Each structure stands twice: as structure tokens, then as C-alpha cells.
Amino acid sequence: MPKLEPKAVQRELEQGMLWPVYWIYGQEAMKARELLKRIRKTALGDAAESAGGLFAMSEENIDGSETPASQIVDSALTCSLGGGTKFVVVKEAHAIKDAEELQPLLGARAPKAEISAVCVFPSKDLDARKKFSKILLEKAAVVPCEEVPEAEREAWISYLAKRRGLEIPSGLVSQIAALDPWTLDIVDQELEKYALALTNTSGEAADVLLAELGPQGGAEAFLQDFFSRDLKKSLERVQALAERPDESLPLLGLLAWNVRQLATLLAARASGGRSTPKLSPYLAQKLEAWARHWTLPEILAVQERLAPLDFGFKQTPLMPLGMWTELVTASCR
């Protein structure tokens, strides 16, 4: 069968359906952890998280890099001390040797009452070249937890913020969406910082995380002036920016991300709208306003100017004010 998306697995779990084997792979560790938690709760019941209780005796954790496949099979097929469903988590599953020997564990999806053992294999990847990978795709729940596409980042940020009970400003959403590297765990860490700042600064937490560029305004204000091609205001903000070199690189990453989004939108328009990108309402509104000031060749030229600017900040002693001024004057004419 084809790979199962995490949402599809969640729907099955809500219906009380389980697979004997789940192979969960990919770079998004938070997605994998959340899915593992839901599978555990369905397999073991509401008390699955209770420490030291009856359900703890039904769960076994195994390191796949140190345990032969035959031993994993024996553990899974051994009845739990407390009775009921046996739950086995095999970490580092990609490192299991002789993985073909895991085949006795495989089986079809079935109601919880008909499943005696559930084995979850969190893995770094799924090597499509291996024969066992093809067997997994036919007889197990193979679930990719892949990186979040750029077009979906803001939706995930809003979801994680809502889960924490936070309302965050749109400018901060854009800044977090432009982080590099970007994972859900990194996003959650940034939201935790914001929550702590909110507690400590009586409602002024947005200024703690938004890159402030002096009294003229923050990063979002600079972007607004730059993409509106307001040369005077952009140069005024550059003066403040040059005095805070530790904020230049984060802003450069935010600028590059927005340039890329705008270039994608303008390219879609140039193609007659055949490949219009999926955007959040806030980002779509912002890009639509900026797009009136740019042509596709002009925004692509900005992309080309950003590469030497990045190199200049990281590798050369060039003055930040001169580099930022050159970018602004060349782009906002």
C-alpha cells in the first residue's frame, strides 16, 4: 500500500484501528513524537503515560542499533506482564541489522481488540533500494514525517502558538517562518521564548523577539519600506541597522525569505497563474501589496545581490553600513 500521511494514521487511531507495525521516518522529530504518543494512547489506553503502573509493564523500549532483529521479534511476541496489548518502541530503526527477520511482526490493519502487539520503529529514513523497504510498504504502516513546506510554515506556527494559548503578532510569525534552519522543534523553542518574555515584560514580548532596528521601527518596518521601494526611509533604517551587527544576519535571512516568496509569486503571474503558490492570508495580502512595486527581473536581481551580502557579513571585514546602503540604493531606485 502507499505511504500513510500522519493525518491519515490519526484518523485510523480515532476509529480504534491499529497496525502491528508502524515505520515512522523523516527529519521532523516533533511530528514523529506526536504520532508515537497517539499510537501509544490508542494501544494502551488513557493511562498510557502513567509511570510505573500496569501500562508501563506493557511497553518495552529497544535500541535498534544494538539489538538483533530476531531479539526484537521475540520481545514483541512475548506477552506483557500485565496482559493486554504489548507495545514495543524500537529507536534507531534504520540501524537494525537483518531487518528482513522482522517479517513475522507484519500484518494488516485491524481493530485494537484483535492486535496483540504494536511495534513502532522511529527511523532516520526509509531506504527504497532495500528489499525490506518494499515489504514494509506492502504490509506495514509507513509514515513519512517530512520537513514542512515553506507555504505551510505560518499555519504550523499558528497551530503551535494556539496549543500554547498564545496570540502572536503577524510580524513575529513572518520572522519565525523565515528562520534557517527551520524545524517544528525550533519553532516551539521560539514560542517558548516569546511566552517567557510575555510573562516578564507585561505584554511587550513582541519587541523582545522582533529584530529591533532602533527608534525607526523593527524588522517588519524595514521590510515594508524596502519592498515598497521607499529609498529615503530604507536608508534611515539602515543607519540604525549598521549599529547592531548582531542583528544583521537574522534580518538578512528574513529579507532573503521574503524575496524568495515574492519572486515565486511574480513567477507564477508571469506563467499565467498556472503554478500559484499556496500562501497564508496574511502573507498573500502582504506580497500582493509589494508585488505592485516590482517586476520579476527586478526581484531576481535583488536575489543575486543578497548572496555577496551574506558572504560579506560572514567572511570579510567590509563595513555593514556600506553593504546595506549599496543593497538599498541598488534595489529601491
Contacts in CASP RR format, 6 or more apart in sequence:
PFRMAT RR
TARGET T0000
AUTHOR 0000-0000-0000
METHOD contacts of the structure
MODEL  1
MPKLEPKAVQRELEQGMLWPVYWIYGQEAMKARELLKRIRKTALGDAAES
AGGLFAMSEENIDGSETPASQIVDSALTCSLGGGTKFVVVKEAHAIKDAE
ELQPLLGARAPKAEISAVCVFPSKDLDARKKFSKILLEKAAVVPCEEVPE
AEREAWISYLAKRRGLEIPSGLVSQIAALDPWTLDIVDQELEKYALALTN
TSGEAADVLLAELGPQGGAEAFLQDFFSRDLKKSLERVQALAERPDESLP
LLGLLAWNVRQLATLLAARASGGRSTPKLSPYLAQKLEAWARHWTLPEIL
AVQERLAPLDFGFKQTPLMPLGMWTELVTASCR
1 137 0 8 1.000
1 138 0 8 1.000
2 137 0 8 1.000
3 137 0 8 1.000
3 142 0 8 1.000
3 143 0 8 1.000
3 144 0 8 1.000
4 141 0 8 1.000
4 142 0 8 1.000
4 143 0 8 1.000
5 143 0 8 1.000
5 144 0 8 1.000
6 31 0 8 1.000
6 34 0 8 1.000
6 35 0 8 1.000
6 143 0 8 1.000
6 145 0 8 1.000
9 22 0 8 1.000
9 35 0 8 1.000
9 38 0 8 1.000
9 39 0 8 1.000
9 141 0 8 1.000
9 143 0 8 1.000
10 35 0 8 1.000
10 38 0 8 1.000
12 18 0 8 1.000
12 19 0 8 1.000
12 109 0 8 1.000
13 38 0 8 1.000
13 39 0 8 1.000
13 42 0 8 1.000
16 42 0 8 1.000
16 111 0 8 1.000
16 112 0 8 1.000
17 109 0 8 1.000
17 110 0 8 1.000
17 111 0 8 1.000
17 112 0 8 1.000
18 39 0 8 1.000
18 42 0 8 1.000
18 43 0 8 1.000
18 109 0 8 1.000
18 110 0 8 1.000
18 111 0 8 1.000
18 112 0 8 1.000
18 115 0 8 1.000
18 118 0 8 1.000
19 107 0 8 1.000
19 108 0 8 1.000
19 109 0 8 1.000
19 118 0 8 1.000
19 140 0 8 1.000
19 141 0 8 1.000
20 105 0 8 1.000
20 106 0 8 1.000
20 107 0 8 1.000
20 115 0 8 1.000
20 117 0 8 1.000
20 118 0 8 1.000
20 119 0 8 1.000
20 140 0 8 1.000
21 102 0 8 1.000
21 105 0 8 1.000
21 106 0 8 1.000
21 107 0 8 1.000
21 118 0 8 1.000
21 119 0 8 1.000
21 120 0 8 1.000
21 121 0 8 1.000
21 136 0 8 1.000
21 139 0 8 1.000
21 140 0 8 1.000
21 141 0 8 1.000
22 35 0 8 1.000
22 39 0 8 1.000
22 118 0 8 1.000
22 119 0 8 1.000
22 120 0 8 1.000
22 121 0 8 1.000
22 140 0 8 1.000
22 141 0 8 1.000
22 143 0 8 1.000
23 93 0 8 1.000
23 121 0 8 1.000
23 123 0 8 1.000
23 126 0 8 1.000
23 136 0 8 1.000
23 140 0 8 1.000
23 141 0 8 1.000
23 142 0 8 1.000
23 143 0 8 1.000
24 32 0 8 1.000
24 35 0 8 1.000
24 36 0 8 1.000
24 120 0 8 1.000
24 121 0 8 1.000
24 122 0 8 1.000
24 123 0 8 1.000
24 143 0 8 1.000
24 145 0 8 1.000
25 32 0 8 1.000
25 93 0 8 1.000
25 94 0 8 1.000
25 122 0 8 1.000
25 123 0 8 1.000
25 124 0 8 1.000
25 125 0 8 1.000
25 126 0 8 1.000
25 142 0 8 1.000
25 143 0 8 1.000
25 144 0 8 1.000
25 145 0 8 1.000
26 32 0 8 1.000
26 123 0 8 1.000
26 124 0 8 1.000
26 125 0 8 1.000
26 144 0 8 1.000
26 145 0 8 1.000
26 146 0 8 1.000
27 145 0 8 1.000
27 146 0 8 1.000
27 147 0 8 1.000
27 183 0 8 1.000
28 145 0 8 1.000
28 146 0 8 1.000
28 147 0 8 1.000
28 148 0 8 1.000
28 183 0 8 1.000
28 184 0 8 1.000
29 145 0 8 1.000
29 183 0 8 1.000
29 184 0 8 1.000
29 185 0 8 1.000
30 183 0 8 1.000
30 184 0 8 1.000
30 185 0 8 1.000
30 188 0 8 1.000
31 145 0 8 1.000
31 184 0 8 1.000
32 122 0 8 1.000
32 145 0 8 1.000
35 143 0 8 1.000
35 145 0 8 1.000
36 89 0 8 1.000
36 120 0 8 1.000
36 122 0 8 1.000
39 118 0 8 1.000
39 120 0 8 1.000
40 48 0 8 1.000
40 49 0 8 1.000
40 59 0 8 1.000
40 87 0 8 1.000
40 120 0 8 1.000
41 48 0 8 1.000
41 49 0 8 1.000
42 112 0 8 1.000
43 85 0 8 1.000
43 87 0 8 1.000
43 112 0 8 1.000
43 115 0 8 1.000
43 118 0 8 1.000
44 55 0 8 1.000
44 58 0 8 1.000
44 59 0 8 1.000
44 85 0 8 1.000
44 87 0 8 1.000
45 55 0 8 1.000
47 53 0 8 1.000
47 54 0 8 1.000
47 55 0 8 1.000
48 55 0 8 1.000
48 59 0 8 1.000
50 56 0 8 1.000
54 82 0 8 1.000
57 80 0 8 1.000
57 81 0 8 1.000
57 82 0 8 1.000
58 80 0 8 1.000
58 81 0 8 1.000
58 82 0 8 1.000
58 83 0 8 1.000
58 84 0 8 1.000
58 85 0 8 1.000
58 86 0 8 1.000
58 87 0 8 1.000
59 87 0 8 1.000
59 88 0 8 1.000
59 89 0 8 1.000
60 75 0 8 1.000
60 86 0 8 1.000
60 87 0 8 1.000
60 88 0 8 1.000
60 89 0 8 1.000
61 88 0 8 1.000
61 89 0 8 1.000
61 91 0 8 1.000
62 71 0 8 1.000
62 72 0 8 1.000
62 75 0 8 1.000
62 88 0 8 1.000
62 89 0 8 1.000
62 90 0 8 1.000
62 91 0 8 1.000
63 90 0 8 1.000
63 91 0 8 1.000
63 92 0 8 1.000
64 72 0 8 1.000
64 90 0 8 1.000
64 91 0 8 1.000
64 92 0 8 1.000
64 93 0 8 1.000
64 95 0 8 1.000
64 96 0 8 1.000
65 92 0 8 1.000
65 95 0 8 1.000
65 96 0 8 1.000
67 90 0 8 1.000
67 96 0 8 1.000
68 97 0 8 1.000
68 98 0 8 1.000
68 101 0 8 1.000
69 96 0 8 1.000
69 97 0 8 1.000
69 98 0 8 1.000
69 99 0 8 1.000
69 100 0 8 1.000
69 101 0 8 1.000
69 102 0 8 1.000
70 98 0 8 1.000
70 101 0 8 1.000
72 88 0 8 1.000
72 90 0 8 1.000
72 96 0 8 1.000
72 102 0 8 1.000
72 105 0 8 1.000
72 119 0 8 1.000
73 101 0 8 1.000
73 102 0 8 1.000
73 104 0 8 1.000
73 105 0 8 1.000
75 88 0 8 1.000
76 86 0 8 1.000
76 88 0 8 1.000
76 105 0 8 1.000
76 117 0 8 1.000
76 119 0 8 1.000
77 86 0 8 1.000
77 104 0 8 1.000
77 105 0 8 1.000
77 117 0 8 1.000
78 86 0 8 1.000
79 86 0 8 1.000
80 86 0 8 1.000
80 87 0 8 1.000
84 116 0 8 1.000
85 112 0 8 1.000
85 115 0 8 1.000
85 116 0 8 1.000
85 117 0 8 1.000
85 118 0 8 1.000
86 116 0 8 1.000
86 117 0 8 1.000
86 118 0 8 1.000
87 117 0 8 1.000
87 118 0 8 1.000
87 120 0 8 1.000
88 117 0 8 1.000
88 118 0 8 1.000
88 119 0 8 1.000
88 120 0 8 1.000
89 119 0 8 1.000
89 120 0 8 1.000
89 122 0 8 1.000
90 96 0 8 1.000
90 119 0 8 1.000
90 120 0 8 1.000
90 121 0 8 1.000
90 122 0 8 1.000
91 122 0 8 1.000
92 122 0 8 1.000
92 123 0 8 1.000
92 124 0 8 1.000
93 121 0 8 1.000
93 122 0 8 1.000
93 123 0 8 1.000
94 123 0 8 1.000
94 124 0 8 1.000
94 125 0 8 1.000
94 127 0 8 1.000
96 102 0 8 1.000
96 121 0 8 1.000
99 130 0 8 1.000
99 132 0 8 1.000
100 131 0 8 1.000
100 132 0 8 1.000
100 135 0 8 1.000
102 132 0 8 1.000
103 135 0 8 1.000
103 139 0 8 1.000
105 117 0 8 1.000
105 119 0 8 1.000
106 135 0 8 1.000
106 136 0 8 1.000
106 139 0 8 1.000
106 140 0 8 1.000
107 139 0 8 1.000
107 140 0 8 1.000
108 139 0 8 1.000
109 141 0 8 1.000
126 133 0 8 1.000
126 136 0 8 1.000
126 142 0 8 1.000
126 144 0 8 1.000
127 133 0 8 1.000
128 134 0 8 1.000
136 142 0 8 1.000
147 182 0 8 1.000
147 183 0 8 1.000
148 156 0 8 1.000
148 182 0 8 1.000
148 184 0 8 1.000
150 177 0 8 1.000
150 257 0 8 1.000
150 260 0 8 1.000
150 261 0 8 1.000
151 277 0 8 1.000
151 278 0 8 1.000
151 279 0 8 1.000
152 278 0 8 1.000
153 176 0 8 1.000
153 177 0 8 1.000
153 182 0 8 1.000
154 173 0 8 1.000
154 174 0 8 1.000
154 177 0 8 1.000
154 280 0 8 1.000
154 282 0 8 1.000
154 283 0 8 1.000
155 280 0 8 1.000
156 184 0 8 1.000
156 187 0 8 1.000
157 168 0 8 1.000
157 173 0 8 1.000
157 176 0 8 1.000
157 177 0 8 1.000
157 187 0 8 1.000
157 191 0 8 1.000
158 173 0 8 1.000
160 184 0 8 1.000
160 187 0 8 1.000
160 188 0 8 1.000
160 191 0 8 1.000
161 167 0 8 1.000
161 168 0 8 1.000
161 191 0 8 1.000
164 191 0 8 1.000
164 192 0 8 1.000
164 195 0 8 1.000
166 191 0 8 1.000
166 194 0 8 1.000
166 195 0 8 1.000
166 198 0 8 1.000
168 191 0 8 1.000
168 194 0 8 1.000
168 206 0 8 1.000
169 206 0 8 1.000
169 210 0 8 1.000
170 282 0 8 1.000
171 206 0 8 1.000
171 210 0 8 1.000
171 219 0 8 1.000
171 220 0 8 1.000
172 194 0 8 1.000
172 206 0 8 1.000
172 209 0 8 1.000
172 210 0 8 1.000
173 282 0 8 1.000
174 220 0 8 1.000
174 223 0 8 1.000
174 254 0 8 1.000
174 258 0 8 1.000
174 282 0 8 1.000
174 283 0 8 1.000
174 286 0 8 1.000
175 209 0 8 1.000
175 210 0 8 1.000
175 211 0 8 1.000
175 219 0 8 1.000
175 220 0 8 1.000
175 250 0 8 1.000
175 254 0 8 1.000
176 187 0 8 1.000
176 190 0 8 1.000
176 191 0 8 1.000
177 257 0 8 1.000
177 283 0 8 1.000
178 253 0 8 1.000
178 254 0 8 1.000
178 256 0 8 1.000
178 257 0 8 1.000
178 258 0 8 1.000
179 186 0 8 1.000
179 187 0 8 1.000
179 190 0 8 1.000
180 253 0 8 1.000
180 257 0 8 1.000
190 209 0 8 1.000
193 208 0 8 1.000
193 209 0 8 1.000
194 205 0 8 1.000
194 206 0 8 1.000
194 208 0 8 1.000
194 209 0 8 1.000
195 205 0 8 1.000
197 204 0 8 1.000
197 205 0 8 1.000
197 208 0 8 1.000
197 209 0 8 1.000
198 205 0 8 1.000
201 207 0 8 1.000
201 208 0 8 1.000
210 218 0 8 1.000
210 219 0 8 1.000
210 220 0 8 1.000
211 218 0 8 1.000
211 219 0 8 1.000
211 247 0 8 1.000
211 250 0 8 1.000
211 251 0 8 1.000
211 254 0 8 1.000
212 218 0 8 1.000
212 219 0 8 1.000
212 244 0 8 1.000
212 247 0 8 1.000
213 219 0 8 1.000
213 221 0 8 1.000
213 222 0 8 1.000
213 237 0 8 1.000
213 240 0 8 1.000
213 241 0 8 1.000
213 244 0 8 1.000
213 247 0 8 1.000
213 251 0 8 1.000
214 240 0 8 1.000
214 244 0 8 1.000
215 240 0 8 1.000
216 233 0 8 1.000
216 236 0 8 1.000
216 237 0 8 1.000
216 240 0 8 1.000
217 237 0 8 1.000
217 240 0 8 1.000
218 237 0 8 1.000
219 247 0 8 1.000
219 250 0 8 1.000
219 251 0 8 1.000
219 254 0 8 1.000
221 237 0 8 1.000
222 234 0 8 1.000
222 237 0 8 1.000
222 241 0 8 1.000
222 251 0 8 1.000
223 254 0 8 1.000
223 255 0 8 1.000
223 258 0 8 1.000
225 233 0 8 1.000
225 234 0 8 1.000
225 237 0 8 1.000
226 234 0 8 1.000
226 255 0 8 1.000
226 328 0 8 1.000
226 331 0 8 1.000
226 332 0 8 1.000
227 258 0 8 1.000
227 262 0 8 1.000
227 290 0 8 1.000
227 293 0 8 1.000
227 294 0 8 1.000
228 289 0 8 1.000
228 290 0 8 1.000
228 293 0 8 1.000
229 293 0 8 1.000
229 294 0 8 1.000
229 331 0 8 1.000
229 332 0 8 1.000
229 333 0 8 1.000
230 332 0 8 1.000
231 328 0 8 1.000
231 329 0 8 1.000
231 332 0 8 1.000
231 333 0 8 1.000
234 328 0 8 1.000
234 332 0 8 1.000
235 325 0 8 1.000
235 328 0 8 1.000
235 329 0 8 1.000
238 321 0 8 1.000
238 324 0 8 1.000
238 325 0 8 1.000
238 328 0 8 1.000
239 321 0 8 1.000
241 247 0 8 1.000
241 248 0 8 1.000
241 251 0 8 1.000
241 320 0 8 1.000
241 324 0 8 1.000
242 248 0 8 1.000
242 319 0 8 1.000
242 320 0 8 1.000
242 321 0 8 1.000
242 322 0 8 1.000
242 324 0 8 1.000
245 313 0 8 1.000
245 320 0 8 1.000
248 313 0 8 1.000
248 320 0 8 1.000
248 324 0 8 1.000
249 313 0 8 1.000
249 314 0 8 1.000
252 306 0 8 1.000
252 309 0 8 1.000
252 310 0 8 1.000
252 313 0 8 1.000
255 306 0 8 1.000
256 303 0 8 1.000
256 306 0 8 1.000
256 310 0 8 1.000
259 299 0 8 1.000
259 302 0 8 1.000
259 303 0 8 1.000
259 306 0 8 1.000
260 303 0 8 1.000
261 277 0 8 1.000
261 279 0 8 1.000
261 283 0 8 1.000
261 287 0 8 1.000
262 287 0 8 1.000
262 290 0 8 1.000
262 291 0 8 1.000
262 294 0 8 1.000
262 299 0 8 1.000
263 296 0 8 1.000
263 299 0 8 1.000
263 300 0 8 1.000
263 303 0 8 1.000
264 277 0 8 1.000
265 276 0 8 1.000
265 277 0 8 1.000
265 279 0 8 1.000
265 287 0 8 1.000
265 288 0 8 1.000
265 291 0 8 1.000
266 291 0 8 1.000
266 294 0 8 1.000
266 295 0 8 1.000
266 296 0 8 1.000
266 299 0 8 1.000
267 275 0 8 1.000
267 296 0 8 1.000
268 274 0 8 1.000
268 275 0 8 1.000
268 276 0 8 1.000
268 277 0 8 1.000
269 291 0 8 1.000
269 296 0 8 1.000
270 296 0 8 1.000
279 287 0 8 1.000
298 331 0 8 1.000
301 331 0 8 1.000
302 327 0 8 1.000
302 331 0 8 1.000
305 327 0 8 1.000
305 330 0 8 1.000
305 331 0 8 1.000
306 327 0 8 1.000
309 323 0 8 1.000
309 324 0 8 1.000
309 327 0 8 1.000
312 318 0 8 1.000
312 323 0 8 1.000
313 320 0 8 1.000
313 323 0 8 1.000
END
